[in-house]
Amino acid sequence: MDRYMPVTGIDCTIPSLLIDTQAPLDVLHETAAYRIRTATQLLESYASSEGVHSELARVLVISLRDGCDLMDVVGRRLRGQLSA
């Protein structure tokens, strides 16, 4: 695996956003968790509105919230391993 991997969300010939694949696991985890929490919060705001897509947003928020909870557990365990 190359040290620097371009993020897949941006399709361009010269990537400017890269992931350091050798960064500490707790740093990679916290960055991923932050991005997922941000998307979850945005989707929650859609879910609280009225409209055709709000029901779908509510269903998606449940899965994302569960994923955030799981990421929190993994993060605590990673930090515990690093401090031991």
Backbone as JSON, one array per atom type, in Angstrom:
{
  "sequence": "MDRYMPVTGIDCTIPSLLIDTQAPLDVLHETAAYRIRTATQLLESYASSEGVHSELARVLVISLRDGCDLMDVVGRRLRGQLSA",
  "N": [[0.85, -1.18, 0.0], [0.55, 2.19, -0.87], [2.04, 5.03, 0.77], [0.61, 7.48, 0.82], [-2.73, 7.98, 0.09], [-5.18, 8.95, -2.18], [-8.27, 10.6, -1.35], [-11.38, 9.05, -2.03], [-13.69, 10.37, -2.68], [-13.35, 12.52, -4.33], [-12.91, 12.99, -7.63], [-10.3, 13.41, -9.56], [-7.51, 14.26, -11.69], [-5.13, 15.09, -10.51], [-4.76, 14.56, -7.36], [-5.52, 16.41, -4.39], [-6.27, 16.08, -1.8], [-5.23, 13.89, 0.54], [-4.8, 10.74, 2.21], [-2.85, 9.78, 4.89], [-1.6, 6.76, 5.04], [0.0, 5.64, 6.94], [-0.4, 6.94, 9.27], [-1.05, 7.2, 12.82], [-3.32, 4.76, 14.19], [-5.31, 5.68, 15.97], [-5.55, 8.34, 15.26], [-6.38, 8.21, 12.57], [-8.8, 6.9, 13.0], [-10.22, 8.79, 14.62], [-10.46, 10.92, 12.83], [-12.03, 9.77, 10.8], [-14.33, 9.17, 12.32], [-15.16, 11.75, 13.02], [-15.89, 12.8, 10.51], [-18.02, 11.11, 9.86], [-19.79, 11.62, 11.98], [-20.4, 14.31, 11.42], [-21.77, 14.1, 8.95], [-23.92, 12.6, 9.85], [-25.18, 14.39, 11.63], [-26.01, 16.36, 9.83], [-27.82, 14.87, 8.28], [-29.65, 14.28, 10.29], [-30.8, 16.77, 10.64], [-32.23, 17.01, 8.26], [-33.99, 14.9, 8.68], [-35.59, 15.85, 10.72], [-37.19, 17.66, 9.52], [-40.17, 18.34, 7.61], [-41.46, 16.46, 4.91], [-41.05, 14.66, 1.79], [-38.63, 13.26, 1.77], [-37.89, 13.1, 4.4], [-38.64, 10.86, 5.93], [-37.07, 8.78, 4.88], [-34.59, 9.86, 5.56], [-34.76, 9.68, 8.36], [-34.68, 6.9, 8.74], [-32.12, 6.33, 7.74], [-30.57, 7.79, 9.53], [-30.75, 6.28, 11.88], [-29.14, 3.99, 11.35], [-26.68, 5.29, 10.91], [-26.27, 6.55, 13.4], [-26.01, 4.27, 15.05], [-23.65, 3.28, 13.93], [-21.92, 5.39, 14.62], [-21.93, 5.1, 17.41], [-20.67, 2.6, 17.6], [-18.18, 3.29, 16.5], [-17.3, 5.03, 18.5], [-16.86, 3.24, 20.61], [-14.8, 1.66, 19.53], [-12.85, 3.65, 19.25], [-12.38, 4.34, 21.98], [-11.27, 1.92, 22.85], [-8.99, 1.78, 21.24], [-7.57, 4.05, 22.15], [-7.17, 3.21, 24.75], [-5.46, 1.02, 24.38], [-3.23, 2.34, 23.4], [-2.44, 3.9, 25.57], [-1.72, 2.03, 27.39]],
  "CA": [[0.0, 0.0, 0.0], [1.28, 3.45, -0.9], [1.91, 5.81, 2.01], [-0.46, 8.47, 0.69], [-3.83, 7.5, -0.73], [-6.15, 10.03, -2.39], [-9.64, 10.32, -0.93], [-12.14, 8.57, -3.19], [-14.85, 11.22, -2.93], [-13.03, 13.56, -5.3], [-12.36, 12.36, -8.82], [-9.53, 14.35, -10.37], [-6.26, 13.66, -12.15], [-4.09, 15.43, -9.55], [-5.45, 14.67, -6.07], [-4.94, 17.34, -3.41], [-6.61, 15.58, -0.47], [-4.62, 12.57, 0.67], [-4.82, 10.07, 3.51], [-1.56, 9.18, 5.26], [-1.93, 5.39, 5.45], [0.86, 5.25, 8.05], [-0.75, 7.73, 10.45], [-1.49, 6.34, 13.93], [-4.7, 4.29, 14.06], [-6.26, 6.51, 16.7], [-5.74, 9.57, 14.49], [-7.22, 7.84, 11.44], [-10.14, 6.61, 13.54], [-10.88, 10.01, 15.05], [-10.79, 11.69, 11.64], [-13.19, 9.1, 10.18], [-15.48, 9.34, 13.21], [-15.61, 13.14, 12.9], [-16.58, 12.96, 9.23], [-19.29, 10.37, 9.93], [-20.67, 12.38, 12.88], [-20.85, 15.5, 10.71], [-22.8, 13.69, 7.99], [-25.07, 12.17, 10.63], [-25.86, 15.57, 12.12], [-26.7, 16.98, 8.7], [-28.96, 14.03, 7.95], [-30.64, 14.46, 11.36], [-31.55, 18.01, 10.4], [-33.21, 16.68, 7.23], [-34.99, 14.0, 9.26], [-36.5, 16.59, 11.6], [-38.06, 18.5, 8.7], [-41.31, 17.66, 6.99], [-41.3, 16.32, 3.46], [-40.99, 13.32, 1.23], [-37.36, 12.61, 2.07], [-37.6, 13.08, 5.83], [-38.78, 9.49, 6.45], [-35.85, 8.07, 4.49], [-33.52, 10.41, 6.38], [-34.9, 9.12, 9.7], [-34.2, 5.52, 8.69], [-30.67, 6.37, 7.57], [-29.96, 8.3, 10.76], [-30.66, 5.17, 12.84], [-27.93, 3.21, 11.04], [-25.49, 6.11, 11.14], [-26.08, 6.71, 14.85], [-25.45, 3.0, 15.54], [-22.26, 3.26, 13.49], [-21.18, 6.34, 15.46], [-21.75, 4.47, 18.72], [-19.63, 1.58, 17.45], [-16.9, 3.98, 16.32], [-16.89, 5.53, 19.81], [-16.31, 2.1, 21.37], [-13.49, 1.33, 18.92], [-11.93, 4.73, 19.62], [-11.99, 4.19, 23.38], [-10.38, 0.77, 22.96], [-7.71, 2.16, 20.63], [-6.88, 4.95, 23.08], [-6.76, 2.39, 25.9], [-4.28, 0.25, 23.98], [-2.08, 3.25, 23.24], [-1.99, 4.41, 26.86], [-1.24, 0.9, 28.22]],
  "C": [[0.9, 1.24, 0.0], [1.05, 4.22, 0.39], [0.74, 6.78, 1.93], [-1.49, 7.99, -0.33], [-4.81, 8.66, -0.94], [-7.53, 9.62, -1.87], [-10.46, 9.98, -2.17], [-13.32, 9.47, -3.55], [-14.61, 12.3, -3.96], [-12.31, 12.89, -6.47], [-11.63, 13.41, -9.66], [-8.18, 13.71, -10.72], [-5.09, 13.96, -11.2], [-4.75, 15.62, -8.19], [-4.73, 15.64, -5.12], [-5.28, 16.95, -1.98], [-6.15, 14.13, -0.38], [-4.77, 12.05, 2.09], [-3.44, 9.48, 3.74], [-1.85, 7.79, 5.82], [-1.07, 4.91, 6.61], [0.62, 6.1, 9.3], [-1.19, 6.79, 11.57], [-2.97, 5.99, 13.8], [-5.69, 5.18, 14.8], [-6.53, 7.82, 15.97], [-6.64, 9.29, 13.28], [-8.66, 7.6, 11.89], [-10.87, 7.89, 13.9], [-11.28, 10.88, 13.86], [-12.01, 11.09, 10.94], [-14.44, 9.31, 11.02], [-16.04, 10.76, 13.1], [-16.4, 13.34, 11.62], [-17.95, 12.28, 9.26], [-20.27, 11.1, 10.85], [-21.22, 13.62, 12.19], [-21.96, 15.16, 9.72], [-24.07, 13.26, 8.72], [-25.86, 13.37, 11.14], [-26.61, 16.3, 11.01], [-27.95, 16.19, 8.33], [-30.04, 14.12, 9.02], [-31.44, 15.73, 11.15], [-32.58, 17.8, 9.28], [-34.34, 15.83, 7.8], [-36.0, 14.75, 10.12], [-37.43, 17.51, 10.81], [-39.22, 17.67, 8.16], [-41.04, 17.55, 5.5], [-41.14, 14.87, 3.07], [-39.74, 12.58, 1.7], [-37.07, 12.48, 3.57], [-37.71, 11.68, 6.42], [-37.55, 8.66, 6.1], [-34.67, 8.56, 5.33], [-33.57, 9.84, 7.79], [-34.37, 7.7, 9.76], [-32.68, 5.49, 8.58], [-29.96, 6.85, 8.83], [-29.81, 7.18, 11.79], [-29.39, 4.37, 12.6], [-26.66, 4.02, 11.29], [-25.23, 6.32, 12.62], [-25.5, 5.44, 15.46], [-23.97, 2.91, 15.16], [-21.39, 4.22, 14.3], [-20.93, 5.76, 16.84], [-20.66, 3.41, 18.67], [-18.25, 2.22, 17.28], [-16.4, 4.55, 17.65], [-16.26, 4.42, 20.65], [-14.92, 1.73, 20.84], [-12.46, 2.38, 19.3], [-11.47, 4.63, 21.06], [-11.01, 3.03, 23.55], [-9.01, 1.07, 22.35], [-6.91, 3.06, 21.57], [-6.39, 4.2, 24.3], [-5.53, 1.56, 25.58], [-3.05, 1.12, 23.87], [-1.55, 3.74, 24.57], [-1.45, 3.29, 27.76], [0.22, 0.6, 27.98]]
}
